[in-house]
Amino acid sequence: MYNTALLGSSDRLAADLLNPYIEQIENAVDLRQLRYIYEDFRIHLMMLEDEAYEKGEYKKALEVGVIGSVIGYMLDDFYNCFYP
């Protein structure tokens, strides 16, 4: 969350968007399952970013895009664990 704030997005927005996924994240039994949860979250973020942009909510689209980028960087670490 702090990375999103450093890059210009609201940490509160990141927390609100991540909230529906918290239970799944906490109950993940392995790294692979956790990766899939975050991949779903990133897809959700891309859809929200597109919707916000289409509505002319450019600041929100940018903030959601930043959160998606941070999740993308995190997913790169997951891929490096599976495919060194």
Secondary structure, DSSP 4 states (H G I P E B T S, - for coil): -HHHHHTTS-HHHHHHHHGGGHHHHHT--SHHHHHHHHHHHHHHHHHHHHHHHHTT-HHHHHHHHHHHHHHHHHHHHHHHHH--
